[in-house]
Amino acid sequence: MKVQTIDDKIQLFLEKKFRTSRSYATRDAYSTVVNKFLIFVREQYNLDLEQLLRQIKDTKEKDPIGVLDDFYSYATKARIGRTGKPLSNSTIKQYVLVAKEFLNHEGCRVYNEDLKQRFRLPKASAVYEKGLTKETINRLVRLANPTISTIILMACSSGMRIGEIIQLRLTDIDFTTNPTTIILRRETTKTRQTRVTHITSEATKALQDYLKKYRSIENGNYIFLETQEDKISKIKKKLERDSFRNNYFKNQAKKRLERLEDELKSIGSEELYAHCVETTGISLESQLRRVIAGIPELSMKNDNGRNAIHFHAFRAWFKTQVTNAHQSDYAEALMGHTSLKLVYYRQNDEARAKIYREIEPALTISDTEKIEKSFEILQEENRDLRKIVDGLSIQLKNLEKRIEPIRK
């Protein structure tokens, strides 16, 4: 039997976490913490992982909970890069819990109850986040590139997570319904449950324009995501057309093609797909940051020093708008939140669409869309009044016909 190295053990642990989460970002986060833990073991005890495990499991020189307690203290003293800021409570808690899982994976049993007996993990600090306004979002939409502006409108009107939007396929969207319906496949949602949501007519028009201008059959079935296969296909077509300014760029493309094909052979398809989702998300976040950079009104910070404008803030704006329209449970259902009170919350397609049409003006960003919506409502009310007037007119004529013989 092959002896596992430290790297083998770490990779096996990370692979198991990836199989559970199906998230490359989660795998990345676990990898970072495990590496921090190994640095801590070396600095604190002057041991490598194998030596630490022997002292815990064989010689009993070290208590795993005591090791975690020391790691907790180590994390509270750690500082973030050049800023020198301490780690947040939620990050410290994550460090300790990931280290506990890793030790458990290596056969060092640590139970939550025993852990609580020795020390309390820090509570996550609540960060005040000021809500976005329609004016701010409208300004972002006007300043951003077509991809970001389309995603903003979709996020604000549907409550979708950025990861869910990234993984949307053309076949997930039904433009024939009113409002436009989006089916979120279970493998793309955080809760691993299929759910249904909608987008406004404003977001629908933006998405349709985006598809016509920027997406084609050769881009594949995904709207915003470029898979490993898509990247390989695109480079091959460029090489076939020889559409490069000089040999340097052509050679760089060949090297990138070779690397992508090697990754496709050596790395599992699920992990590669998750990696593409993560890198797309990072790219979109970077594009959004560039939009708000340098504009004081848009580059505002929260109490934790992070940008107040980010993709999750649009999801929060959706929740606020729908809740203000007295549809809190409806908002939770469309967003995919899980709670006990939603276990028996069910709606058929017609009822769900009807409620969405009623609250759509609250989710519409641009003033022109709001005016058009108000105009449509006025027209509909006008038609209803016209029907009433016509009905009364017919009744009046019938009444006059009855009275006429009596007059004679």
MARLOLO-482852 format. One record per residue (C-alpha): residue in one letter; x, y, z. Coordinates in nm, 4 decimals. Layout:
// MARLOLO-482852
@type: a | x: X | y: Y | z: Z
...
This chain:
// MARLOLO-482852
@type: m | x: 0.0000 | y: 0.0000 | z: 0.0000
@type: k | x: 0.1342 | y: 0.3410 | z: -0.0990
@type: v | x: 0.2316 | y: 0.5613 | z: 0.1958
@type: q | x: 0.0425 | y: 0.8886 | z: 0.1916
@type: t | x: 0.2468 | y: 1.2058 | z: 0.2064
@type: i | x: 0.1285 | y: 1.5211 | z: 0.3824
@type: d | x: 0.0304 | y: 1.6656 | z: 0.0426
@type: d | x: -0.1680 | y: 1.3484 | z: -0.0377
@type: k | x: -0.3607 | y: 1.3777 | z: 0.2883
@type: i | x: -0.4398 | y: 1.7426 | z: 0.2286
@type: q | x: -0.5537 | y: 1.6774 | z: -0.1279
@type: l | x: -0.7782 | y: 1.3899 | z: -0.0156
@type: f | x: -0.9357 | y: 1.6137 | z: 0.2498
@type: l | x: -0.9934 | y: 1.8944 | z: -0.0027
@type: e | x: -1.1391 | y: 1.6551 | z: -0.2603
@type: k | x: -1.3921 | y: 1.5333 | z: -0.0056
@type: k | x: -1.4913 | y: 1.8907 | z: 0.0795
@type: f | x: -1.5325 | y: 1.9674 | z: -0.2906
@type: r | x: -1.7557 | y: 1.6615 | z: -0.3437
@type: t | x: -1.9796 | y: 1.7833 | z: -0.0632
@type: s | x: -1.9947 | y: 2.1519 | z: -0.1571
@type: r | x: -1.9451 | y: 2.1343 | z: -0.5376
@type: s | x: -1.7797 | y: 2.4724 | z: -0.4887
@type: y | x: -1.4272 | y: 2.5545 | z: -0.5978
@type: a | x: -1.4373 | y: 2.8658 | z: -0.3775
@type: t | x: -1.5130 | y: 2.6490 | z: -0.0730
@type: r | x: -1.2296 | y: 2.4137 | z: -0.1660
@type: d | x: -0.9988 | y: 2.7142 | z: -0.2023
@type: a | x: -1.1016 | y: 2.8531 | z: 0.1368
@type: y | x: -1.0391 | y: 2.5173 | z: 0.3076
@type: s | x: -0.7004 | y: 2.4908 | z: 0.1351
@type: t | x: -0.5990 | y: 2.8338 | z: 0.2684
@type: v | x: -0.6941 | y: 2.7469 | z: 0.6263
@type: v | x: -0.5213 | y: 2.4063 | z: 0.6189
@type: n | x: -0.2001 | y: 2.5685 | z: 0.4969
@type: k | x: -0.2295 | y: 2.8301 | z: 0.7746
@type: f | x: -0.2744 | y: 2.5464 | z: 1.0240
@type: l | x: 0.0428 | y: 2.3728 | z: 0.9012
@type: i | x: 0.2369 | y: 2.6996 | z: 0.9381
@type: f | x: 0.0977 | y: 2.7349 | z: 1.2924
@type: v | x: 0.2058 | y: 2.3782 | z: 1.3833
@type: r | x: 0.5573 | y: 2.4447 | z: 1.2583
@type: e | x: 0.5898 | y: 2.7837 | z: 1.4314
@type: q | x: 0.4143 | y: 2.6904 | z: 1.7547
@type: y | x: 0.5421 | y: 2.3371 | z: 1.8154
@type: n | x: 0.8337 | y: 2.3047 | z: 1.5718
@type: l | x: 0.6627 | y: 1.9953 | z: 1.4280
@type: d | x: 0.5373 | y: 1.8826 | z: 1.0891
@type: l | x: 0.1899 | y: 1.7341 | z: 1.0431
@type: e | x: 0.3021 | y: 1.3699 | z: 1.0748
@type: q | x: 0.4805 | y: 1.4422 | z: 1.4029
@type: l | x: 0.1786 | y: 1.6293 | z: 1.5393
@type: l | x: -0.0580 | y: 1.3443 | z: 1.4466
@type: r | x: 0.1697 | y: 1.0902 | z: 1.6173
@type: q | x: 0.1799 | y: 1.2995 | z: 1.9339
@type: i | x: -0.2005 | y: 1.3213 | z: 1.9330
@type: k | x: -0.2937 | y: 0.9651 | z: 1.8347
@type: d | x: -0.0011 | y: 0.7473 | z: 1.9489
@type: t | x: 0.1955 | y: 0.9024 | z: 2.2349
@type: k | x: -0.0935 | y: 1.1203 | z: 2.3606
@type: e | x: 0.1559 | y: 1.3991 | z: 2.4266
@type: k | x: -0.0829 | y: 1.6507 | z: 2.2773
@type: d | x: -0.4556 | y: 1.6984 | z: 2.3214
@type: p | x: -0.6352 | y: 1.7880 | z: 1.9930
@type: i | x: -0.8624 | y: 2.0356 | z: 2.1708
@type: g | x: -0.5570 | y: 2.1988 | z: 2.3273
@type: v | x: -0.4040 | y: 2.2280 | z: 1.9792
@type: l | x: -0.7203 | y: 2.3946 | z: 1.8518
@type: d | x: -0.7185 | y: 2.6282 | z: 2.1529
@type: d | x: -0.3621 | y: 2.7301 | z: 2.0664
@type: f | x: -0.4624 | y: 2.7745 | z: 1.7019
@type: y | x: -0.7496 | y: 2.9982 | z: 1.8171
@type: s | x: -0.5021 | y: 3.2192 | z: 2.0056
@type: y | x: -0.2697 | y: 3.2177 | z: 1.7037
@type: a | x: -0.5538 | y: 3.3351 | z: 1.4753
@type: t | x: -0.6527 | y: 3.6193 | z: 1.7101
@type: k | x: -0.2971 | y: 3.7568 | z: 1.6843
@type: a | x: -0.2746 | y: 3.7167 | z: 1.3049
@type: r | x: -0.2872 | y: 4.0237 | z: 1.0825
@type: i | x: -0.4100 | y: 4.0743 | z: 0.7260
@type: g | x: -0.1375 | y: 4.1577 | z: 0.4729
@type: r | x: -0.0176 | y: 4.5159 | z: 0.4469
@type: t | x: -0.3206 | y: 4.6593 | z: 0.6239
@type: g | x: -0.2182 | y: 4.5033 | z: 0.9555
@type: k | x: -0.5838 | y: 4.4566 | z: 1.0485
@type: p | x: -0.6791 | y: 4.1647 | z: 1.2758
@type: l | x: -0.8887 | y: 3.8784 | z: 1.1411
@type: s | x: -1.2642 | y: 3.9163 | z: 1.1829
@type: n | x: -1.4497 | y: 3.6994 | z: 1.4332
@type: s | x: -1.6151 | y: 3.5019 | z: 1.1530
@type: t | x: -1.2748 | y: 3.4308 | z: 0.9934
@type: i | x: -1.1250 | y: 3.3179 | z: 1.3262
@type: k | x: -1.4225 | y: 3.0897 | z: 1.3806
@type: q | x: -1.3794 | y: 2.9468 | z: 1.0305
@type: y | x: -1.0082 | y: 2.8822 | z: 1.0982
@type: v | x: -1.0823 | y: 2.6786 | z: 1.4109
@type: l | x: -1.3715 | y: 2.4799 | z: 1.2597
@type: v | x: -1.1795 | y: 2.3904 | z: 0.9437
@type: a | x: -0.8797 | y: 2.2818 | z: 1.1527
@type: k | x: -1.1165 | y: 2.0665 | z: 1.3634
@type: e | x: -1.2562 | y: 1.9021 | z: 1.0501
@type: f | x: -0.9054 | y: 1.8366 | z: 0.9222
@type: l | x: -0.7967 | y: 1.6742 | z: 1.2481
@type: n | x: -1.1138 | y: 1.4630 | z: 1.2479
@type: h | x: -1.0352 | y: 1.3571 | z: 0.8928
@type: e | x: -0.6918 | y: 1.2391 | z: 1.0120
@type: g | x: -0.8432 | y: 1.0297 | z: 1.2915
@type: c | x: -0.8073 | y: 1.2777 | z: 1.5796
@type: r | x: -1.1585 | y: 1.2780 | z: 1.7157
@type: v | x: -1.2784 | y: 1.6191 | z: 1.8324
@type: y | x: -1.6427 | y: 1.6521 | z: 1.9326
@type: n | x: -1.8300 | y: 1.9818 | z: 1.9368
@type: e | x: -1.9501 | y: 1.9346 | z: 2.2950
@type: d | x: -1.5940 | y: 1.8741 | z: 2.4166
@type: l | x: -1.4802 | y: 2.1804 | z: 2.2269
@type: k | x: -1.7471 | y: 2.3969 | z: 2.3922
@type: q | x: -1.6369 | y: 2.2773 | z: 2.7352
@type: r | x: -1.2864 | y: 2.4176 | z: 2.6788
@type: f | x: -1.3500 | y: 2.7477 | z: 2.5002
@type: r | x: -1.6131 | y: 2.9496 | z: 2.3212
@type: l | x: -1.5715 | y: 3.0431 | z: 1.9573
@type: p | x: -1.6173 | y: 3.4139 | z: 1.8820
@type: k | x: -1.9526 | y: 3.5364 | z: 1.7632
@type: a | x: -1.9647 | y: 3.6881 | z: 1.4169
@type: s | x: -1.9699 | y: 4.0670 | z: 1.4281
@type: a | x: -2.2802 | y: 4.2247 | z: 1.2800
@type: v | x: -2.1898 | y: 4.4719 | z: 1.0069
@type: y | x: -2.4264 | y: 4.7568 | z: 0.9294
@type: e | x: -2.4879 | y: 4.7849 | z: 0.5553
@type: k | x: -2.6734 | y: 5.0818 | z: 0.4190
@type: g | x: -2.9361 | y: 4.9819 | z: 0.1655
@type: l | x: -2.8986 | y: 5.0788 | z: -0.1995
@type: t | x: -3.1378 | y: 5.3211 | z: -0.3667
@type: k | x: -3.2933 | y: 5.3038 | z: -0.7123
@type: e | x: -3.0998 | y: 5.6146 | z: -0.8079
@type: t | x: -2.7682 | y: 5.4492 | z: -0.7188
@type: i | x: -2.8540 | y: 5.1264 | z: -0.9025
@type: n | x: -2.9769 | y: 5.3207 | z: -1.2070
@type: r | x: -2.6480 | y: 5.5089 | z: -1.2149
@type: l | x: -2.4519 | y: 5.1838 | z: -1.1968
@type: v | x: -2.6521 | y: 5.0383 | z: -1.4847
@type: r | x: -2.5746 | y: 5.3422 | z: -1.6991
@type: l | x: -2.2011 | y: 5.3401 | z: -1.6160
@type: a | x: -2.1362 | y: 4.9652 | z: -1.6393
@type: n | x: -2.0568 | y: 4.7552 | z: -1.9450
@type: p | x: -2.3449 | y: 4.5524 | z: -2.1005
@type: t | x: -2.2569 | y: 4.2336 | z: -1.9115
@type: i | x: -2.2504 | y: 4.3967 | z: -1.5669
@type: s | x: -2.5567 | y: 4.6159 | z: -1.6284
@type: t | x: -2.7580 | y: 4.3131 | z: -1.7470
@type: i | x: -2.6538 | y: 4.1086 | z: -1.4425
@type: i | x: -2.7393 | y: 4.3969 | z: -1.2065
@type: l | x: -3.0918 | y: 4.4244 | z: -1.3470
@type: m | x: -3.1392 | y: 4.0471 | z: -1.3282
@type: a | x: -3.0094 | y: 4.0263 | z: -0.9694
@type: c | x: -3.2228 | y: 4.3191 | z: -0.8516
@type: s | x: -3.5413 | y: 4.1811 | z: -1.0036
@type: s | x: -3.4990 | y: 3.8114 | z: -0.9180
@type: g | x: -3.2996 | y: 3.7802 | z: -0.5951
@type: m | x: -3.0605 | y: 3.5340 | z: -0.7613
@type: r | x: -2.7106 | y: 3.4809 | z: -0.6249
@type: i | x: -2.4254 | y: 3.5789 | z: -0.8571
@type: g | x: -2.3169 | y: 3.2130 | z: -0.8775
@type: e | x: -2.6665 | y: 3.1168 | z: -0.9917
@type: i | x: -2.6724 | y: 3.3871 | z: -1.2587
@type: i | x: -2.3307 | y: 3.2798 | z: -1.3872
@type: q | x: -2.4533 | y: 2.9228 | z: -1.4393
@type: l | x: -2.7736 | y: 3.0136 | z: -1.6229
@type: r | x: -2.8346 | y: 2.8401 | z: -1.9531
@type: l | x: -3.0538 | y: 2.9686 | z: -2.2343
@type: t | x: -3.2849 | y: 2.6739 | z: -2.1731
@type: d | x: -3.3419 | y: 2.7874 | z: -1.8120
@type: i | x: -3.5235 | y: 3.1023 | z: -1.9276
@type: d | x: -3.8785 | y: 3.1171 | z: -2.0595
@type: f | x: -3.9406 | y: 3.4476 | z: -2.2366
@type: t | x: -4.2951 | y: 3.3436 | z: -2.3386
@type: t | x: -4.4408 | y: 3.3911 | z: -1.9894
@type: n | x: -4.5450 | y: 3.7167 | z: -1.8262
@type: p | x: -4.3312 | y: 3.7871 | z: -1.6323
@type: t | x: -4.0257 | y: 3.6081 | z: -1.7744
@type: t | x: -3.9663 | y: 3.2865 | z: -1.5788
@type: i | x: -3.6275 | y: 3.1475 | z: -1.4751
@type: i | x: -3.5786 | y: 2.7886 | z: -1.3580
@type: l | x: -3.2744 | y: 2.7522 | z: -1.1338
@type: r | x: -3.1425 | y: 2.3955 | z: -1.1623
@type: r | x: -3.0752 | y: 2.2209 | z: -0.8312
@type: e | x: -2.7069 | y: 2.1669 | z: -0.9113
@type: t | x: -2.6545 | y: 2.5432 | z: -0.9411
@type: t | x: -2.8279 | y: 2.6570 | z: -0.6206
@type: k | x: -2.6722 | y: 2.6876 | z: -0.2757
@type: t | x: -2.9470 | y: 2.4752 | z: -0.1168
@type: r | x: -2.9273 | y: 2.2106 | z: -0.3945
@type: q | x: -3.3006 | y: 2.2519 | z: -0.4591
@type: t | x: -3.4641 | y: 2.3554 | z: -0.7853
@type: r | x: -3.6555 | y: 2.6802 | z: -0.7596
@type: v | x: -3.8415 | y: 2.9284 | z: -0.9791
@type: t | x: -3.8011 | y: 3.3043 | z: -0.9963
@type: h | x: -3.8843 | y: 3.5888 | z: -1.2361
@type: i | x: -3.7281 | y: 3.9019 | z: -1.3841
@type: t | x: -3.8941 | y: 4.2314 | z: -1.4737
@type: s | x: -3.9755 | y: 4.3414 | z: -1.8282
@type: e | x: -3.6903 | y: 4.5914 | z: -1.7882
@type: a | x: -3.4400 | y: 4.3134 | z: -1.7114
@type: t | x: -3.5940 | y: 4.0959 | z: -1.9835
@type: k | x: -3.5321 | y: 4.3610 | z: -2.2502
@type: a | x: -3.1740 | y: 4.4102 | z: -2.1300
@type: l | x: -3.1090 | y: 4.0330 | z: -2.1373
@type: q | x: -3.2627 | y: 3.9921 | z: -2.4835
@type: d | x: -3.0524 | y: 4.2802 | z: -2.6190
@type: y | x: -2.7416 | y: 4.1274 | z: -2.4597
@type: l | x: -2.8119 | y: 3.7873 | z: -2.6142
@type: k | x: -2.8645 | y: 3.9326 | z: -2.9604
@type: k | x: -2.5465 | y: 4.1373 | z: -2.9526
@type: y | x: -2.2975 | y: 3.9339 | z: -2.7508
@type: r | x: -2.4029 | y: 3.5697 | z: -2.7550
@type: s | x: -2.4083 | y: 3.3278 | z: -3.0452
@type: i | x: -2.4428 | y: 2.9530 | z: -3.0983
@type: e | x: -2.0655 | y: 2.9068 | z: -3.0835
@type: n | x: -2.0603 | y: 3.0512 | z: -2.7300
@type: g | x: -2.2381 | y: 2.7408 | z: -2.6032
@type: n | x: -2.5561 | y: 2.7104 | z: -2.4004
@type: y | x: -2.4412 | y: 2.9255 | z: -2.1067
@type: i | x: -2.5189 | y: 3.2977 | z: -2.1055
@type: f | x: -2.2372 | y: 3.4376 | z: -1.8916
@type: l | x: -2.0123 | y: 3.1362 | z: -1.8239
@type: e | x: -1.7284 | y: 3.0250 | z: -2.0486
@type: t | x: -1.6387 | y: 2.6615 | z: -1.9772
@type: q | x: -1.2995 | y: 2.4988 | z: -2.0328
@type: e | x: -1.4303 | y: 2.3434 | z: -2.3551
@type: d | x: -1.5576 | y: 2.6835 | z: -2.4727
@type: k | x: -1.2150 | y: 2.8396 | z: -2.4115
@type: i | x: -1.0403 | y: 2.5623 | z: -2.6063
@type: s | x: -1.2867 | y: 2.5870 | z: -2.8941
@type: k | x: -1.2485 | y: 2.9660 | z: -2.9162
@type: i | x: -0.8666 | y: 2.9510 | z: -2.9307
@type: k | x: -0.8737 | y: 2.6750 | z: -3.1939
@type: k | x: -1.1025 | y: 2.8824 | z: -3.4150
@type: k | x: -0.8756 | y: 3.1858 | z: -3.3803
@type: l | x: -0.5766 | y: 2.9728 | z: -3.4757
@type: e | x: -0.7622 | y: 2.8326 | z: -3.7761
@type: r | x: -0.8479 | y: 3.1837 | z: -3.8928
@type: d | x: -0.4966 | y: 3.2991 | z: -3.8020
@type: s | x: -0.6493 | y: 3.6138 | z: -3.6493
@type: f | x: -0.3403 | y: 3.7349 | z: -3.4608
@type: r | x: -0.1471 | y: 4.0584 | z: -3.5002
@type: n | x: 0.1923 | y: 3.8881 | z: -3.4815
@type: n | x: 0.3637 | y: 3.5597 | z: -3.4027
@type: y | x: 0.4126 | y: 3.6470 | z: -3.0363
@type: f | x: 0.0356 | y: 3.6510 | z: -2.9677
@type: k | x: -0.0075 | y: 3.3398 | z: -3.1829
@type: n | x: 0.2539 | y: 3.1494 | z: -2.9806
@type: q | x: 0.0964 | y: 3.2677 | z: -2.6541
@type: a | x: -0.2381 | y: 3.1357 | z: -2.7741
@type: k | x: -0.0814 | y: 2.7993 | z: -2.8580
@type: k | x: 0.0741 | y: 2.7763 | z: -2.5108
@type: r | x: -0.2570 | y: 2.8632 | z: -2.3468
@type: l | x: -0.4354 | y: 2.6038 | z: -2.5630
@type: e | x: -0.1841 | y: 2.3398 | z: -2.4577
@type: r | x: -0.2287 | y: 2.4283 | z: -2.0898
@type: l | x: -0.6090 | y: 2.4213 | z: -2.1136
@type: e | x: -0.6058 | y: 2.0825 | z: -2.2887
@type: d | x: -0.3670 | y: 1.9404 | z: -2.0274
@type: e | x: -0.5989 | y: 2.0617 | z: -1.7489
@type: l | x: -0.8961 | y: 1.9049 | z: -1.9253
@type: k | x: -0.7185 | y: 1.5670 | z: -1.9251
@type: s | x: -0.5671 | y: 1.5804 | z: -1.5769
@type: i | x: -0.8351 | y: 1.7560 | z: -1.3702
@type: g | x: -1.1848 | y: 1.6207 | z: -1.3133
@type: s | x: -1.4599 | y: 1.7803 | z: -1.5204
@type: e | x: -1.6598 | y: 1.8829 | z: -1.2107
@type: e | x: -1.3612 | y: 2.0559 | z: -1.0542
@type: l | x: -1.2767 | y: 2.2325 | z: -1.3812
@type: y | x: -1.6376 | y: 2.3496 | z: -1.4162
@type: a | x: -1.6410 | y: 2.4779 | z: -1.0564
@type: h | x: -1.3108 | y: 2.6561 | z: -1.1221
@type: c | x: -1.4605 | y: 2.8268 | z: -1.4307
@type: v | x: -1.7593 | y: 2.9401 | z: -1.2211
@type: e | x: -1.5289 | y: 3.0828 | z: -0.9534
@type: t | x: -1.2980 | y: 3.2648 | z: -1.1984
@type: t | x: -1.5990 | y: 3.4101 | z: -1.3816
@type: g | x: -1.7355 | y: 3.5387 | z: -1.0500
@type: i | x: -1.3999 | y: 3.6948 | z: -0.9607
@type: s | x: -1.3840 | y: 3.8603 | z: -1.3041
@type: l | x: -1.7357 | y: 4.0040 | z: -1.2699
@type: e | x: -1.6642 | y: 4.1352 | z: -0.9178
@type: s | x: -1.3481 | y: 4.2997 | z: -1.0541
@type: q | x: -1.5469 | y: 4.4639 | z: -1.3355
@type: l | x: -1.8028 | y: 4.5936 | z: -1.0847
@type: r | x: -1.5258 | y: 4.7369 | z: -0.8647
@type: r | x: -1.3833 | y: 4.9221 | z: -1.1643
@type: v | x: -1.7212 | y: 5.0849 | z: -1.2240
@type: i | x: -1.7433 | y: 5.2255 | z: -0.8722
@type: a | x: -1.3739 | y: 5.3126 | z: -0.8323
@type: g | x: -1.3007 | y: 5.6825 | z: -0.8240
@type: i | x: -1.6648 | y: 5.7904 | z: -0.7786
@type: p | x: -1.7114 | y: 5.8942 | z: -0.4119
@type: e | x: -2.0879 | y: 5.8422 | z: -0.4130
@type: l | x: -2.0463 | y: 5.4865 | z: -0.5417
@type: s | x: -1.7223 | y: 5.3787 | z: -0.3728
@type: m | x: -1.8650 | y: 5.4069 | z: -0.0211
@type: k | x: -1.7508 | y: 5.1546 | z: 0.2418
@type: n | x: -1.9313 | y: 4.9548 | z: 0.5097
@type: d | x: -1.8201 | y: 4.9441 | z: 0.8741
@type: n | x: -1.5893 | y: 4.6513 | z: 0.7926
@type: g | x: -1.4073 | y: 4.8549 | z: 0.5277
@type: r | x: -1.5524 | y: 4.6612 | z: 0.2344
@type: n | x: -1.7366 | y: 4.8122 | z: -0.0617
@type: a | x: -2.1039 | y: 4.8786 | z: 0.0069
@type: i | x: -2.1822 | y: 4.7960 | z: -0.3562
@type: h | x: -2.1357 | y: 4.4299 | z: -0.4439
@type: f | x: -2.3462 | y: 4.1627 | z: -0.6118
@type: h | x: -2.4963 | y: 4.0344 | z: -0.2863
@type: a | x: -2.6187 | y: 4.3885 | z: -0.2117
@type: f | x: -2.8471 | y: 4.3665 | z: -0.5178
@type: r | x: -2.9970 | y: 4.0463 | z: -0.3778
@type: a | x: -3.0528 | y: 4.2254 | z: -0.0463
@type: w | x: -3.2182 | y: 4.5152 | z: -0.2340
@type: f | x: -3.4606 | y: 4.2685 | z: -0.3961
@type: k | x: -3.5499 | y: 4.1257 | z: -0.0541
@type: t | x: -3.6113 | y: 4.4762 | z: 0.0866
@type: q | x: -3.8298 | y: 4.5886 | z: -0.2030
@type: v | x: -4.0490 | y: 4.2769 | z: -0.2014
@type: t | x: -4.0782 | y: 4.2788 | z: 0.1791
@type: n | x: -4.1835 | y: 4.6451 | z: 0.1703
@type: a | x: -4.4600 | y: 4.5336 | z: -0.0664
@type: h | x: -4.5785 | y: 4.3039 | z: 0.2183
@type: q | x: -4.4639 | y: 3.9851 | z: 0.0457
@type: s | x: -4.1917 | y: 3.8642 | z: 0.2837
@type: d | x: -4.2567 | y: 3.4884 | z: 0.2428
@type: y | x: -4.2815 | y: 3.5373 | z: -0.1326
@type: a | x: -3.9392 | y: 3.7058 | z: -0.1336
@type: e | x: -3.7865 | y: 3.4245 | z: 0.0737
@type: a | x: -3.9261 | y: 3.1621 | z: -0.1639
@type: l | x: -3.7943 | y: 3.3331 | z: -0.4777
@type: m | x: -3.4532 | y: 3.3873 | z: -0.3166
@type: g | x: -3.4189 | y: 3.0242 | z: -0.2119
@type: h | x: -3.3943 | y: 3.0840 | z: 0.1621
@type: t | x: -3.4742 | y: 2.7806 | z: 0.3742
@type: s | x: -3.6792 | y: 2.8208 | z: 0.6894
@type: l | x: -3.9381 | y: 2.6196 | z: 0.8805
@type: k | x: -4.2230 | y: 2.8525 | z: 0.7878
@type: l | x: -4.1511 | y: 2.8010 | z: 0.4159
@type: v | x: -4.1827 | y: 2.4203 | z: 0.4381
@type: y | x: -4.5557 | y: 2.4425 | z: 0.3603
@type: y | x: -4.5414 | y: 2.7624 | z: 0.1538
@type: r | x: -4.6557 | y: 2.6590 | z: -0.1928
@type: q | x: -4.7781 | y: 2.8560 | z: -0.4938
@type: n | x: -4.8884 | y: 2.7509 | z: -0.8377
@type: d | x: -4.7348 | y: 2.9151 | z: -1.1438
@type: e | x: -5.0310 | y: 3.1445 | z: -1.2074
@type: a | x: -5.0489 | y: 3.2770 | z: -0.8491
@type: r | x: -4.6743 | y: 3.3318 | z: -0.8327
@type: a | x: -4.6722 | y: 3.5221 | z: -1.1645
@type: k | x: -4.9735 | y: 3.7322 | z: -1.0596
@type: i | x: -4.8053 | y: 3.8494 | z: -0.7391
@type: y | x: -4.4856 | y: 3.9277 | z: -0.9291
@type: r | x: -4.6758 | y: 4.1464 | z: -1.1787
@type: e | x: -4.8253 | y: 4.3388 | z: -0.8847
@type: i | x: -4.4848 | y: 4.4117 | z: -0.7265
@type: e | x: -4.2950 | y: 4.4581 | z: -1.0541
@type: p | x: -4.3049 | y: 4.8428 | z: -1.0401
@type: a | x: -4.1174 | y: 4.8263 | z: -0.7066
@type: l | x: -3.8437 | y: 4.6172 | z: -0.8724
@type: t | x: -3.8147 | y: 4.8356 | z: -1.1821
@type: i | x: -3.5034 | y: 5.0534 | z: -1.1746
@type: s | x: -3.5293 | y: 5.3089 | z: -1.4558
@type: d | x: -3.7815 | y: 5.5902 | z: -1.4424
@type: t | x: -3.8897 | y: 5.5340 | z: -1.8023
@type: e | x: -3.9860 | y: 5.1771 | z: -1.7230
@type: k | x: -4.1854 | y: 5.2969 | z: -1.4225
@type: i | x: -4.3640 | y: 5.5573 | z: -1.6340
@type: e | x: -4.4433 | y: 5.2973 | z: -1.9010
@type: k | x: -4.5762 | y: 5.0614 | z: -1.6358
@type: s | x: -4.7913 | y: 5.3357 | z: -1.4836
@type: f | x: -4.9168 | y: 5.4247 | z: -1.8306
@type: e | x: -5.0110 | y: 5.0621 | z: -1.8961
@type: i | x: -5.1994 | y: 5.0497 | z: -1.5656
@type: l | x: -5.3804 | y: 5.3736 | z: -1.6508
@type: q | x: -5.4701 | y: 5.2375 | z: -1.9937
@type: e | x: -5.6061 | y: 4.9197 | z: -1.8368
@type: e | x: -5.8059 | y: 5.1201 | z: -1.5825
@type: n | x: -5.9314 | y: 5.3419 | z: -1.8638
@type: r | x: -6.0479 | y: 5.0355 | z: -2.0587
@type: d | x: -6.2285 | y: 4.9064 | z: -1.7506
@type: l | x: -6.3990 | y: 5.2446 | z: -1.7010
@type: r | x: -6.4935 | y: 5.2522 | z: -2.0691
@type: k | x: -6.6602 | y: 4.9132 | z: -2.0332
@type: i | x: -6.8532 | y: 5.0386 | z: -1.7293
@type: v | x: -6.9602 | y: 5.3562 | z: -1.9140
@type: d | x: -7.0658 | y: 5.1542 | z: -2.2196
@type: g | x: -7.2637 | y: 4.9192 | z: -1.9976
@type: l | x: -7.4396 | y: 5.2068 | z: -1.8229
@type: s | x: -7.5136 | y: 5.3661 | z: -2.1604
@type: i | x: -7.6811 | y: 5.0461 | z: -2.2823
@type: q | x: -7.8838 | y: 5.0224 | z: -1.9609
@type: l | x: -7.9916 | y: 5.3877 | z: -2.0006
@type: k | x: -8.1062 | y: 5.3294 | z: -2.3581
@type: n | x: -8.3038 | y: 5.0210 | z: -2.2511
@type: l | x: -8.4638 | y: 5.2230 | z: -1.9709
@type: e | x: -8.5602 | y: 5.5020 | z: -2.2140
@type: k | x: -8.7236 | y: 5.2464 | z: -2.4424
@type: r | x: -8.9360 | y: 5.1212 | z: -2.1535
@type: i | x: -9.0369 | y: 5.4719 | z: -2.0411
@type: e | x: -9.1300 | y: 5.5965 | z: -2.3933
@type: p | x: -9.4681 | y: 5.4041 | z: -2.4211
@type: i | x: -9.5699 | y: 5.5306 | z: -2.0791
@type: r | x: -9.5112 | y: 5.8910 | z: -2.1878
@type: k | x: -9.7380 | y: 5.8458 | z: -2.4885
